[in-house]
Amino acid sequence: MKTKKIVIGAMAAAMLSLSVCSIAPVAAADETVQISVSETTAEAGGAFTVDVSLADIPATGLQGCQFSLSYDSSLITVTEVEAGALTKTGAENVDSSAASLPIFSSYIDADKGNVNLMWSTMVDDASYWLKGEGVFCTVKGTVSAEASGHIDIKAVPTNREVKPETGVMNTEFGIGYAKDGQAVKCSVNVTNGGITIGDKPVSTLRGDVNLDGKVTISDAVRILQYLANNEKYDLVPQAITNGDVDGTPGISGKDAARIQLYDAGAITEL
């Protein structure tokens, strides 16, 4: 017999509205799920990617998981949320409700600076629940050109009514599972992360044509691409400076050959 969903959702006003049933009846002893938001760096006006991970999931697994990410919408814009490897349990193949309600869902509220996240299944076979640890989702977006310093991205309880039309707002993470007909709620520990803004240093390493901070055969290939079609494979001025290693002005096939010799160990300096 299938258990009742711990986490449920509904489509309303053409937007996903997430809500969580009360999990209050039973609290799991010594079961604290870790939610962590990764740290990353980005340039002002550039793109960013942040992973949200779960760890210390109880041995039973998690049948439902709902929480949100909070951020300053004047500094970053979230454009995409991808389900992480942790959510790929196969539940969508056996959960009859998956056709009407995705197992993993997200809703970006750009005005409030909030991303609602939800994973849930009504399947009572725990082999299809969240198990182990790993990336729950990956969040992508862009940073304001005026941004500086550090921008926090925090995991928080989803802002919703505990029960519809009551006015009583939720203050807890909706993470748990069903056991013996009862809903079991897990405690949560959060490690927040975010984005550190700074100018990306440009490599000045001789031979580093693709500006990745090292010299490899890829740099020689990059020169040859540029020489064959500089409109398609254009190089910025610093890349050309780095690639001019043969002792004669200008970048040429001789520079690519010298970089290949360096990568092979035939010469020790450029």
Secondary structure by P-SEA (a helix, b strand, c coil): ccccccbbbbbcccbbbbbbccccccccccbbbbbbbbbbcccccccbbbbbbccccccccccbbbbccccccccccccccccccccccccccccccccccccccccccccccbbbbbccccccccccccccccccbbbbbbbbcccccbbbbbbbcccccccccccccccccccccccccbbbbbbbbbbbbbbbbcccccccccccccccccccaaaaaaaaaaaaccccccccaaaaaaacccccccccaaaaaaaaaaaacccccc
